[in-house]
């Protein structure tokens, strides 16, 4: 088994789901799920369905399958230092400020 297969199997078991339960929730067949859990790399679409079902971060799953790496992500995000220490209200306030700057420029 590869790491993603082991990880997904553990997520399924920790969620107390059988392969049939996963099939009912996602329409991913038992045979496909079994192949994934035994080493076949899942498609990005299947990973998205499983990330929703297992309530895990999709980007982390993509990185585990080498669909994305940190370089890919760094081109599309800018994280302010200590932003992770802000509460949701503070983050909303900052987002509103950013939106105002964009609006002033006439961008959407």
PDB file as gemmi writes it, atoms N, CA and C in Angstrom:
CRYST1    1.000    1.000    1.000  90.00  90.00  90.00 P 1                      
ATOM      1  N   UNK A   1       0.839  -1.197   0.000  1.00  0.00           N  
ATOM      2  CA  UNK A   1       0.000   0.000   0.000  1.00  0.00           C  
ATOM      3  C   UNK A   1       0.873   1.246   0.000  1.00  0.00           C  
ATOM      4  N   UNK A   2       0.406   2.279  -0.670  1.00  0.00           N  
ATOM      5  CA  UNK A   2       1.125   3.545  -0.604  1.00  0.00           C  
ATOM      6  C   UNK A   2       0.589   4.370   0.552  1.00  0.00           C  
ATOM      7  N   UNK A   3       1.243   5.481   0.833  1.00  0.00           N  
ATOM      8  CA  UNK A   3       0.846   6.309   1.973  1.00  0.00           C  
ATOM      9  C   UNK A   3      -0.582   6.818   1.873  1.00  0.00           C  
ATOM     10  N   UNK A   4      -1.003   7.262   0.685  1.00  0.00           N  
ATOM     11  CA  UNK A   4      -2.361   7.802   0.545  1.00  0.00           C  
ATOM     12  C   UNK A   4      -3.377   6.688   0.758  1.00  0.00           C  
ATOM     13  N   UNK A   5      -3.096   5.497   0.264  1.00  0.00           N  
ATOM     14  CA  UNK A   5      -4.009   4.372   0.454  1.00  0.00           C  
ATOM     15  C   UNK A   5      -4.173   4.017   1.917  1.00  0.00           C  
ATOM     16  N   UNK A   6      -3.061   3.939   2.624  1.00  0.00           N  
ATOM     17  CA  UNK A   6      -3.104   3.647   4.058  1.00  0.00           C  
ATOM     18  C   UNK A   6      -3.857   4.748   4.793  1.00  0.00           C  
ATOM     19  N   UNK A   7      -3.549   5.986   4.447  1.00  0.00           N  
ATOM     20  CA  UNK A   7      -4.182   7.131   5.103  1.00  0.00           C  
ATOM     21  C   UNK A   7      -5.689   7.123   4.899  1.00  0.00           C  
ATOM     22  N   UNK A   8      -6.124   6.909   3.652  1.00  0.00           N  
ATOM     23  CA  UNK A   8      -7.555   6.912   3.354  1.00  0.00           C  
ATOM     24  C   UNK A   8      -8.267   5.741   4.016  1.00  0.00           C  
ATOM     25  N   UNK A   9      -7.617   4.592   4.051  1.00  0.00           N  
ATOM     26  CA  UNK A   9      -8.209   3.430   4.724  1.00  0.00           C  
ATOM     27  C   UNK A   9      -8.375   3.708   6.215  1.00  0.00           C  
ATOM     28  N   UNK A  10      -7.353   4.313   6.826  1.00  0.00           N  
ATOM     29  CA  UNK A  10      -7.439   4.660   8.248  1.00  0.00           C  
ATOM     30  C   UNK A  10      -8.540   5.679   8.511  1.00  0.00           C  
ATOM     31  N   UNK A  11      -8.671   6.657   7.613  1.00  0.00           N  
ATOM     32  CA  UNK A  11      -9.750   7.638   7.762  1.00  0.00           C  
ATOM     33  C   UNK A  11     -11.115   6.965   7.703  1.00  0.00           C  
ATOM     34  N   UNK A  12     -11.248   6.054   6.770  1.00  0.00           N  
ATOM     35  CA  UNK A  12     -12.524   5.342   6.619  1.00  0.00           C  
ATOM     36  C   UNK A  12     -12.841   4.545   7.881  1.00  0.00           C  
ATOM     37  N   UNK A  13     -11.841   3.824   8.373  1.00  0.00           N  
ATOM     38  CA  UNK A  13     -12.062   2.998   9.563  1.00  0.00           C  
ATOM     39  C   UNK A  13     -12.315   3.858  10.803  1.00  0.00           C  
ATOM     40  N   UNK A  14     -11.587   4.960  10.934  1.00  0.00           N  
ATOM     41  CA  UNK A  14     -11.799   5.862  12.072  1.00  0.00           C  
ATOM     42  C   UNK A  14     -13.185   6.509  12.022  1.00  0.00           C  
ATOM     43  N   UNK A  15     -13.737   6.613  10.820  1.00  0.00           N  
ATOM     44  CA  UNK A  15     -15.084   7.162  10.656  1.00  0.00           C  
ATOM     45  C   UNK A  15     -16.151   6.080  10.817  1.00  0.00           C  
ATOM     46  N   UNK A  16     -15.700   4.850  11.133  1.00  0.00           N  
ATOM     47  CA  UNK A  16     -16.607   3.702  11.281  1.00  0.00           C  
ATOM     48  C   UNK A  16     -17.453   3.470  10.036  1.00  0.00           C  
ATOM     49  N   UNK A  17     -16.796   3.585   8.872  1.00  0.00           N  
ATOM     50  CA  UNK A  17     -17.477   3.385   7.596  1.00  0.00           C  
ATOM     51  C   UNK A  17     -16.945   2.133   6.911  1.00  0.00           C  
ATOM     52  N   UNK A  18     -17.840   1.368   6.330  1.00  0.00           N  
ATOM     53  CA  UNK A  18     -17.425   0.257   5.484  1.00  0.00           C  
ATOM     54  C   UNK A  18     -17.212   0.800   4.071  1.00  0.00           C  
ATOM     55  N   UNK A  19     -16.631  -0.036   3.217  1.00  0.00           N  
ATOM     56  CA  UNK A  19     -16.496   0.388   1.826  1.00  0.00           C  
ATOM     57  C   UNK A  19     -17.873   0.604   1.203  1.00  0.00           C  
ATOM     58  N   UNK A  20     -18.841  -0.187   1.608  1.00  0.00           N  
ATOM     59  CA  UNK A  20     -20.210  -0.011   1.104  1.00  0.00           C  
ATOM     60  C   UNK A  20     -20.805   1.319   1.549  1.00  0.00           C  
ATOM     61  N   UNK A  21     -20.497   1.721   2.787  1.00  0.00           N  
ATOM     62  CA  UNK A  21     -20.965   3.021   3.277  1.00  0.00           C  
ATOM     63  C   UNK A  21     -20.392   4.150   2.424  1.00  0.00           C  
ATOM     64  N   UNK A  22     -19.106   4.028   2.092  1.00  0.00           N  
ATOM     65  CA  UNK A  22     -18.454   5.049   1.263  1.00  0.00           C  
ATOM     66  C   UNK A  22     -19.100   5.083  -0.116  1.00  0.00           C  
ATOM     67  N   UNK A  23     -19.400   3.906  -0.658  1.00  0.00           N  
ATOM     68  CA  UNK A  23     -20.033   3.854  -1.974  1.00  0.00           C  
ATOM     69  C   UNK A  23     -21.400   4.532  -1.940  1.00  0.00           C  
ATOM     70  N   UNK A  24     -22.169   4.278  -0.911  1.00  0.00           N  
ATOM     71  CA  UNK A  24     -23.488   4.900  -0.796  1.00  0.00           C  
ATOM     72  C   UNK A  24     -23.383   6.423  -0.700  1.00  0.00           C  
ATOM     73  N   UNK A  25     -22.372   6.905   0.000  1.00  0.00           N  
ATOM     74  CA  UNK A  25     -22.222   8.344   0.215  1.00  0.00           C  
ATOM     75  C   UNK A  25     -21.597   9.068  -0.968  1.00  0.00           C  
ATOM     76  N   UNK A  26     -20.767   8.374  -1.751  1.00  0.00           N  
ATOM     77  CA  UNK A  26     -19.988   9.057  -2.791  1.00  0.00           C  
ATOM     78  C   UNK A  26     -20.162   8.502  -4.202  1.00  0.00           C  
ATOM     79  N   UNK A  27     -20.753   7.330  -4.324  1.00  0.00           N  
ATOM     80  CA  UNK A  27     -20.840   6.606  -5.603  1.00  0.00           C  
ATOM     81  C   UNK A  27     -19.487   6.108  -6.089  1.00  0.00           C  
ATOM     82  N   UNK A  28     -18.483   6.074  -5.216  1.00  0.00           N  
ATOM     83  CA  UNK A  28     -17.196   5.455  -5.539  1.00  0.00           C  
ATOM     84  C   UNK A  28     -17.377   3.961  -5.279  1.00  0.00           C  
ATOM     85  N   UNK A  29     -17.186   3.136  -6.296  1.00  0.00           N  
ATOM     86  CA  UNK A  29     -17.450   1.715  -6.138  1.00  0.00           C  
ATOM     87  C   UNK A  29     -16.490   1.072  -5.149  1.00  0.00           C  
ATOM     88  N   UNK A  30     -16.942  -0.047  -4.576  1.00  0.00           N  
ATOM     89  CA  UNK A  30     -16.106  -0.797  -3.635  1.00  0.00           C  
ATOM     90  C   UNK A  30     -14.791  -1.210  -4.279  1.00  0.00           C  
ATOM     91  N   UNK A  31     -14.846  -1.607  -5.551  1.00  0.00           N  
ATOM     92  CA  UNK A  31     -13.628  -2.071  -6.225  1.00  0.00           C  
ATOM     93  C   UNK A  31     -12.630  -0.929  -6.405  1.00  0.00           C  
ATOM     94  N   UNK A  32     -13.123   0.246  -6.766  1.00  0.00           N  
ATOM     95  CA  UNK A  32     -12.215   1.391  -6.917  1.00  0.00           C  
ATOM     96  C   UNK A  32     -11.622   1.777  -5.564  1.00  0.00           C  
ATOM     97  N   UNK A  33     -12.460   1.833  -4.540  1.00  0.00           N  
ATOM     98  CA  UNK A  33     -11.974   2.189  -3.209  1.00  0.00           C  
ATOM     99  C   UNK A  33     -10.948   1.172  -2.719  1.00  0.00           C  
ATOM    100  N   UNK A  34     -11.212  -0.090  -2.963  1.00  0.00           N  
ATOM    101  CA  UNK A  34     -10.271  -1.143  -2.560  1.00  0.00           C  
ATOM    102  C   UNK A  34      -8.929  -0.975  -3.272  1.00  0.00           C  
ATOM    103  N   UNK A  35      -8.972  -0.702  -4.581  1.00  0.00           N  
ATOM    104  CA  UNK A  35      -7.714  -0.500  -5.327  1.00  0.00           C  
ATOM    105  C   UNK A  35      -6.948   0.705  -4.785  1.00  0.00           C  
ATOM    106  N   UNK A  36      -7.671   1.774  -4.446  1.00  0.00           N  
ATOM    107  CA  UNK A  36      -7.021   2.966  -3.885  1.00  0.00           C  
ATOM    108  C   UNK A  36      -6.379   2.624  -2.548  1.00  0.00           C  
ATOM    109  N   UNK A  37      -7.117   1.919  -1.699  1.00  0.00           N  
ATOM    110  CA  UNK A  37      -6.605   1.569  -0.372  1.00  0.00           C  
ATOM    111  C   UNK A  37      -5.455   0.569  -0.449  1.00  0.00           C  
ATOM    112  N   UNK A  38      -5.270  -0.053  -1.605  1.00  0.00           N  
ATOM    113  CA  UNK A  38      -4.166  -0.995  -1.793  1.00  0.00           C  
ATOM    114  C   UNK A  38      -3.092  -0.478  -2.737  1.00  0.00           C  
ATOM    115  N   UNK A  39      -3.086   0.831  -2.993  1.00  0.00           N  
ATOM    116  CA  UNK A  39      -1.945   1.383  -3.703  1.00  0.00           C  
ATOM    117  C   UNK A  39      -2.204   2.164  -4.968  1.00  0.00           C  
ATOM    118  N   UNK A  40      -3.383   2.058  -5.554  1.00  0.00           N  
ATOM    119  CA  UNK A  40      -3.656   2.827  -6.773  1.00  0.00           C  
ATOM    120  C   UNK A  40      -3.881   4.285  -6.402  1.00  0.00           C  
ATOM    121  N   UNK A  41      -3.267   5.175  -7.156  1.00  0.00           N  
ATOM    122  CA  UNK A  41      -3.445   6.602  -6.901  1.00  0.00           C  
ATOM    123  C   UNK A  41      -4.831   7.031  -7.355  1.00  0.00           C  
ATOM    124  N   UNK A  42      -5.592   7.659  -6.457  1.00  0.00           N  
ATOM    125  CA  UNK A  42      -6.934   8.110  -6.829  1.00  0.00           C  
ATOM    126  C   UNK A  42      -6.883   9.347  -7.718  1.00  0.00           C  
ATOM    127  N   UNK A  43      -7.942   9.562  -8.447  1.00  0.00           N  
ATOM    128  CA  UNK A  43      -8.046  10.766  -9.270  1.00  0.00           C  
ATOM    129  C   UNK A  43      -8.322  11.969  -8.371  1.00  0.00           C  
ATOM    130  N   UNK A  44      -8.031  13.169  -8.854  1.00  0.00           N  
ATOM    131  CA  UNK A  44      -8.353  14.363  -8.064  1.00  0.00           C  
ATOM    132  C   UNK A  44      -9.832  14.451  -7.711  1.00  0.00           C  
ATOM    133  N   UNK A  45     -10.699  14.005  -8.616  1.00  0.00           N  
ATOM    134  CA  UNK A  45     -12.138  14.060  -8.352  1.00  0.00           C  
ATOM    135  C   UNK A  45     -12.528  13.142  -7.200  1.00  0.00           C  
ATOM    136  N   UNK A  46     -11.968  11.954  -7.180  1.00  0.00           N  
ATOM    137  CA  UNK A  46     -12.256  11.011  -6.084  1.00  0.00           C  
ATOM    138  C   UNK A  46     -11.710  11.552  -4.773  1.00  0.00           C  
ATOM    139  N   UNK A  47     -10.509  12.122  -4.821  1.00  0.00           N  
ATOM    140  CA  UNK A  47      -9.950  12.710  -3.595  1.00  0.00           C  
ATOM    141  C   UNK A  47     -10.862  13.800  -3.042  1.00  0.00           C  
ATOM    142  N   UNK A  48     -11.445  14.588  -3.931  1.00  0.00           N  
ATOM    143  CA  UNK A  48     -12.336  15.652  -3.479  1.00  0.00           C  
ATOM    144  C   UNK A  48     -13.548  15.060  -2.761  1.00  0.00           C  
ATOM    145  N   UNK A  49     -14.139  14.018  -3.340  1.00  0.00           N  
ATOM    146  CA  UNK A  49     -15.290  13.378  -2.700  1.00  0.00           C  
ATOM    147  C   UNK A  49     -14.918  12.811  -1.331  1.00  0.00           C  
ATOM    148  N   UNK A  50     -13.767  12.151  -1.265  1.00  0.00           N  
ATOM    149  CA  UNK A  50     -13.347  11.546   0.007  1.00  0.00           C  
ATOM    150  C   UNK A  50     -12.988  12.606   1.044  1.00  0.00           C  
ATOM    151  N   UNK A  51     -12.414  13.713   0.594  1.00  0.00           N  
ATOM    152  CA  UNK A  51     -12.072  14.779   1.549  1.00  0.00           C  
ATOM    153  C   UNK A  51     -13.330  15.336   2.201  1.00  0.00           C  
ATOM    154  N   UNK A  52     -14.392  15.437   1.429  1.00  0.00           N  
ATOM    155  CA  UNK A  52     -15.662  15.923   1.975  1.00  0.00           C  
ATOM    156  C   UNK A  52     -16.242  14.892   2.941  1.00  0.00           C  
ATOM    157  N   UNK A  53     -16.268  13.638   2.520  1.00  0.00           N  
ATOM    158  CA  UNK A  53     -16.834  12.583   3.356  1.00  0.00           C  
ATOM    159  C   UNK A  53     -16.071  12.426   4.670  1.00  0.00           C  
ATOM    160  N   UNK A  54     -14.747  12.421   4.588  1.00  0.00           N  
ATOM    161  CA  UNK A  54     -13.916  12.212   5.776  1.00  0.00           C  
ATOM    162  C   UNK A  54     -13.602  13.517   6.510  1.00  0.00           C  
ATOM    163  N   UNK A  55     -14.051  14.627   5.958  1.00  0.00           N  
ATOM    164  CA  UNK A  55     -13.833  15.949   6.560  1.00  0.00           C  
ATOM    165  C   UNK A  55     -12.346  16.236   6.787  1.00  0.00           C  
ATOM    166  N   UNK A  56     -11.575  16.085   5.704  1.00  0.00           N  
ATOM    167  CA  UNK A  56     -10.140  16.375   5.746  1.00  0.00           C  
ATOM    168  C   UNK A  56      -9.795  17.380   4.647  1.00  0.00           C  
ATOM    169  N   UNK A  57      -8.665  18.019   4.797  1.00  0.00           N  
ATOM    170  CA  UNK A  57      -8.214  19.049   3.870  1.00  0.00           C  
ATOM    171  C   UNK A  57      -7.849  18.456   2.511  1.00  0.00           C  
ATOM    172  N   UNK A  58      -8.503  18.934   1.468  1.00  0.00           N  
ATOM    173  CA  UNK A  58      -8.269  18.444   0.113  1.00  0.00           C  
ATOM    174  C   UNK A  58      -6.847  18.719  -0.358  1.00  0.00           C  
ATOM    175  N   UNK A  59      -6.332  19.883  -0.059  1.00  0.00           N  
ATOM    176  CA  UNK A  59      -4.973  20.234  -0.505  1.00  0.00           C  
ATOM    177  C   UNK A  59      -3.948  19.251   0.066  1.00  0.00           C  
ATOM    178  N   UNK A  60      -4.135  18.859   1.307  1.00  0.00           N  
ATOM    179  CA  UNK A  60      -3.221  17.878   1.910  1.00  0.00           C  
ATOM    180  C   UNK A  60      -3.261  16.552   1.149  1.00  0.00           C  
ATOM    181  N   UNK A  61      -4.455  16.140   0.747  1.00  0.00           N  
ATOM    182  CA  UNK A  61      -4.567  14.897  -0.022  1.00  0.00           C  
ATOM    183  C   UNK A  61      -3.897  15.048  -1.387  1.00  0.00           C  
ATOM    184  N   UNK A  62      -4.096  16.189  -2.037  1.00  0.00           N  
ATOM    185  CA  UNK A  62      -3.438  16.430  -3.329  1.00  0.00           C  
ATOM    186  C   UNK A  62      -1.922  16.395  -3.176  1.00  0.00           C  
ATOM    187  N   UNK A  63      -1.427  16.957  -2.088  1.00  0.00           N  
ATOM    188  CA  UNK A  63       0.024  16.944  -1.859  1.00  0.00           C  
ATOM    189  C   UNK A  63       0.521  15.516  -1.624  1.00  0.00           C  
ATOM    190  N   UNK A  64      -0.252  14.707  -0.910  1.00  0.00           N  
ATOM    191  CA  UNK A  64       0.144  13.322  -0.664  1.00  0.00           C  
ATOM    192  C   UNK A  64       0.248  12.524  -1.957  1.00  0.00           C  
ATOM    193  N   UNK A  65      -0.572  12.878  -2.946  1.00  0.00           N  
ATOM    194  CA  UNK A  65      -0.562  12.190  -4.245  1.00  0.00           C  
ATOM    195  C   UNK A  65       0.368  12.856  -5.251  1.00  0.00           C  
ATOM    196  N   UNK A  66       1.069  13.886  -4.821  1.00  0.00           N  
ATOM    197  CA  UNK A  66       1.978  14.643  -5.691  1.00  0.00           C  
ATOM    198  C   UNK A  66       1.256  15.352  -6.828  1.00  0.00           C  
ATOM    199  N   UNK A  67      -0.024  15.679  -6.625  1.00  0.00           N  
ATOM    200  CA  UNK A  67      -0.737  16.513  -7.590  1.00  0.00           C  
ATOM    201  C   UNK A  67      -0.348  17.973  -7.403  1.00  0.00           C  
ATOM    202  N   UNK A  68       0.031  18.335  -6.193  1.00  0.00           N  
ATOM    203  CA  UNK A  68       0.474  19.684  -5.839  1.00  0.00           C  
ATOM    204  C   UNK A  68       1.678  19.580  -4.927  1.00  0.00           C  
ATOM    205  N   UNK A  69       2.505  20.621  -4.947  1.00  0.00           N  
ATOM    206  CA  UNK A  69       3.576  20.715  -3.962  1.00  0.00           C  
ATOM    207  C   UNK A  69       3.610  22.138  -3.416  1.00  0.00           C  
ATOM    208  N   UNK A  70       4.492  22.384  -2.467  1.00  0.00           N  
ATOM    209  CA  UNK A  70       4.539  23.697  -1.829  1.00  0.00           C  
ATOM    210  C   UNK A  70       4.821  24.814  -2.824  1.00  0.00           C  
ATOM    211  N   UNK A  71       5.624  24.529  -3.847  1.00  0.00           N  
ATOM    212  CA  UNK A  71       5.921  25.551  -4.858  1.00  0.00           C  
ATOM    213  C   UNK A  71       4.646  25.946  -5.613  1.00  0.00           C  
ATOM    214  N   UNK A  72       3.837  24.945  -5.970  1.00  0.00           N  
ATOM    215  CA  UNK A  72       2.567  25.244  -6.646  1.00  0.00           C  
ATOM    216  C   UNK A  72       1.710  26.152  -5.785  1.00  0.00           C  
ATOM    217  N   UNK A  73       1.648  25.850  -4.515  1.00  0.00           N  
ATOM    218  CA  UNK A  73       0.797  26.605  -3.604  1.00  0.00           C  
ATOM    219  C   UNK A  73       1.338  27.998  -3.330  1.00  0.00           C  
ATOM    220  N   UNK A  74       2.646  28.136  -3.244  1.00  0.00           N  
ATOM    221  CA  UNK A  74       3.217  29.443  -2.919  1.00  0.00           C  
ATOM    222  C   UNK A  74       2.949  30.465  -4.017  1.00  0.00           C  
ATOM    223  N   UNK A  75       2.742  29.990  -5.236  1.00  0.00           N  
ATOM    224  CA  UNK A  75       2.423  30.899  -6.339  1.00  0.00           C  
ATOM    225  C   UNK A  75       1.012  31.453  -6.239  1.00  0.00           C  
ATOM    226  N   UNK A  76       0.159  30.845  -5.421  1.00  0.00           N  
ATOM    227  CA  UNK A  76      -1.244  31.229  -5.371  1.00  0.00           C  
ATOM    228  C   UNK A  76      -1.717  31.708  -4.007  1.00  0.00           C  
ATOM    229  N   UNK A  77      -0.809  31.856  -3.112  1.00  0.00           N  
ATOM    230  CA  UNK A  77      -1.226  32.321  -1.798  1.00  0.00           C  
ATOM    231  C   UNK A  77      -0.169  33.225  -1.188  1.00  0.00           C  
ATOM    232  N   UNK A  78      -0.647  34.093  -0.392  1.00  0.00           N  
ATOM    233  CA  UNK A  78       0.238  34.945   0.376  1.00  0.00           C  
ATOM    234  C   UNK A  78      -0.342  34.971   1.780  1.00  0.00           C  
ATOM    235  N   UNK A  79       0.423  34.503   2.712  1.00  0.00           N  
ATOM    236  CA  UNK A  79      -0.047  34.438   4.092  1.00  0.00           C  
ATOM    237  C   UNK A  79       0.730  35.455   4.904  1.00  0.00           C  
ATOM    238  N   UNK A  80      -0.002  36.293   5.588  1.00  0.00           N  
ATOM    239  CA  UNK A  80       0.630  37.281   6.438  1.00  0.00           C  
ATOM    240  C   UNK A  80       1.193  36.613   7.683  1.00  0.00           C  
ATOM    241  N   UNK A  81       2.303  37.122   8.134  1.00  0.00           N  
ATOM    242  CA  UNK A  81       2.942  36.604   9.327  1.00  0.00           C  
ATOM    243  C   UNK A  81       1.971  36.697  10.506  1.00  0.00           C  
ATOM    244  N   UNK A  82       1.836  35.632  11.246  1.00  0.00           N  
ATOM    245  CA  UNK A  82       0.991  35.514  12.434  1.00  0.00           C  
ATOM    246  C   UNK A  82      -0.506  35.560  12.135  1.00  0.00           C  
ATOM    247  N   UNK A  83      -0.892  35.432  10.880  1.00  0.00           N  
ATOM    248  CA  UNK A  83      -2.318  35.438  10.539  1.00  0.00           C  
ATOM    249  C   UNK A  83      -3.060  34.284  11.204  1.00  0.00           C  
ATOM    250  N   UNK A  84      -2.349  33.195  11.441  1.00  0.00           N  
ATOM    251  CA  UNK A  84      -2.968  32.035  12.074  1.00  0.00           C  
ATOM    252  C   UNK A  84      -3.373  32.292  13.530  1.00  0.00           C  
ATOM    253  N   UNK A  85      -2.890  33.369  14.104  1.00  0.00           N  
ATOM    254  CA  UNK A  85      -3.198  33.698  15.498  1.00  0.00           C  
ATOM    255  C   UNK A  85      -4.436  34.584  15.637  1.00  0.00           C  
ATOM    256  N   UNK A  86      -4.997  35.000  14.500  1.00  0.00           N  
ATOM    257  CA  UNK A  86      -6.179  35.855  14.530  1.00  0.00           C  
ATOM    258  C   UNK A  86      -7.438  35.012  14.715  1.00  0.00           C  
ATOM    259  N   UNK A  87      -8.414  35.606  15.394  1.00  0.00           N  
ATOM    260  CA  UNK A  87      -9.694  34.918  15.522  1.00  0.00           C  
ATOM    261  C   UNK A  87     -10.540  35.229  14.283  1.00  0.00           C  
ATOM    262  N   UNK A  88     -11.654  34.517  14.089  1.00  0.00           N  
ATOM    263  CA  UNK A  88     -12.462  34.734  12.882  1.00  0.00           C  
ATOM    264  C   UNK A  88     -12.952  36.176  12.717  1.00  0.00           C  
ATOM    265  N   UNK A  89     -13.297  36.844  13.782  1.00  0.00           N  
ATOM    266  CA  UNK A  89     -13.755  38.233  13.697  1.00  0.00           C  
ATOM    267  C   UNK A  89     -12.644  39.148  13.182  1.00  0.00           C  
ATOM    268  N   UNK A  90     -11.439  38.939  13.661  1.00  0.00           N  
ATOM    269  CA  UNK A  90     -10.299  39.745  13.215  1.00  0.00           C  
ATOM    270  C   UNK A  90      -9.986  39.480  11.739  1.00  0.00           C  
ATOM    271  N   UNK A  91     -10.082  38.213  11.336  1.00  0.00           N  
ATOM    272  CA  UNK A  91      -9.852  37.863   9.931  1.00  0.00           C  
ATOM    273  C   UNK A  91     -10.902  38.511   9.032  1.00  0.00           C  
ATOM    274  N   UNK A  92     -12.156  38.513   9.486  1.00  0.00           N  
ATOM    275  CA  UNK A  92     -13.220  39.170   8.710  1.00  0.00           C  
ATOM    276  C   UNK A  92     -12.949  40.663   8.557  1.00  0.00           C  
ATOM    277  N   UNK A  93     -12.483  41.286   9.620  1.00  0.00           N  
ATOM    278  CA  UNK A  93     -12.174  42.719   9.586  1.00  0.00           C  
ATOM    279  C   UNK A  93     -11.082  43.003   8.547  1.00  0.00           C  
ATOM    280  N   UNK A  94     -10.048  42.195   8.549  1.00  0.00           N  
ATOM    281  CA  UNK A  94      -8.955  42.377   7.591  1.00  0.00           C  
ATOM    282  C   UNK A  94      -9.457  42.116   6.173  1.00  0.00           C  
ATOM    283  N   UNK A  95     -10.284  41.087   5.988  1.00  0.00           N  
ATOM    284  CA  UNK A  95     -10.819  40.802   4.661  1.00  0.00           C  
ATOM    285  C   UNK A  95     -11.672  41.959   4.159  1.00  0.00           C  
ATOM    286  N   UNK A  96     -12.452  42.555   5.039  1.00  0.00           N  
ATOM    287  CA  UNK A  96     -13.265  43.713   4.652  1.00  0.00           C  
ATOM    288  C   UNK A  96     -12.393  44.883   4.225  1.00  0.00           C  
ATOM    289  N   UNK A  97     -11.279  45.086   4.895  1.00  0.00           N  
ATOM    290  CA  UNK A  97     -10.346  46.148   4.526  1.00  0.00           C  
ATOM    291  C   UNK A  97      -9.751  45.885   3.146  1.00  0.00           C  
ATOM    292  N   UNK A  98      -9.378  44.655   2.897  1.00  0.00           N  
ATOM    293  CA  UNK A  98      -8.849  44.281   1.576  1.00  0.00           C  
ATOM    294  C   UNK A  98      -9.914  44.533   0.501  1.00  0.00           C  
ATOM    295  N   UNK A  99     -11.138  44.140   0.796  1.00  0.00           N  
ATOM    296  CA  UNK A  99     -12.230  44.352  -0.162  1.00  0.00           C  
ATOM    297  C   UNK A  99     -12.417  45.834  -0.479  1.00  0.00           C  
ATOM    298  N   UNK A 100     -12.275  46.692   0.532  1.00  0.00           N  
ATOM    299  CA  UNK A 100     -12.390  48.136   0.312  1.00  0.00           C  
ATOM    300  C   UNK A 100     -11.286  48.650  -0.605  1.00  0.00           C  
ATOM    301  N   UNK A 101     -10.050  48.201  -0.402  1.00  0.00           N  
ATOM    302  CA  UNK A 101      -8.944  48.593  -1.268  1.00  0.00           C  
ATOM    303  C   UNK A 101      -9.221  48.189  -2.715  1.00  0.00           C  
ATOM    304  N   UNK A 102      -9.699  46.984  -2.903  1.00  0.00           N  
ATOM    305  CA  UNK A 102      -9.989  46.471  -4.255  1.00  0.00           C  
ATOM    306  C   UNK A 102     -11.124  47.274  -4.879  1.00  0.00           C  
ATOM    307  N   UNK A 103     -12.142  47.565  -4.085  1.00  0.00           N  
ATOM    308  CA  UNK A 103     -13.291  48.329  -4.586  1.00  0.00           C  
ATOM    309  C   UNK A 103     -12.861  49.721  -5.017  1.00  0.00           C  
ATOM    310  N   UNK A 104     -11.973  50.363  -4.249  1.00  0.00           N  
ATOM    311  CA  UNK A 104     -11.491  51.694  -4.590  1.00  0.00           C  
ATOM    312  C   UNK A 104     -10.769  51.708  -5.921  1.00  0.00           C  
ATOM    313  N   UNK A 105     -10.123  50.609  -6.278  1.00  0.00           N  
ATOM    314  CA  UNK A 105      -9.425  50.511  -7.552  1.00  0.00           C  
ATOM    315  C   UNK A 105     -10.370  50.187  -8.701  1.00  0.00           C  
ATOM    316  N   UNK A 106     -11.608  49.871  -8.366  1.00  0.00           N  
ATOM    317  CA  UNK A 106     -12.578  49.531  -9.400  1.00  0.00           C  
ATOM    318  C   UNK A 106     -12.501  48.078  -9.826  1.00  0.00           C  
ATOM    319  N   UNK A 107     -11.816  47.251  -9.041  1.00  0.00           N  
ATOM    320  CA  UNK A 107     -11.723  45.821  -9.349  1.00  0.00           C  
ATOM    321  C   UNK A 107     -12.798  45.092  -8.557  1.00  0.00           C  
ATOM    322  N   UNK A 108     -13.082  43.875  -8.988  1.00  0.00           N  
ATOM    323  CA  UNK A 108     -14.070  43.062  -8.266  1.00  0.00           C  
ATOM    324  C   UNK A 108     -13.439  41.890  -7.601  1.00  0.00           C  
TER     325      UNK A 108                                                      
END                                                                             
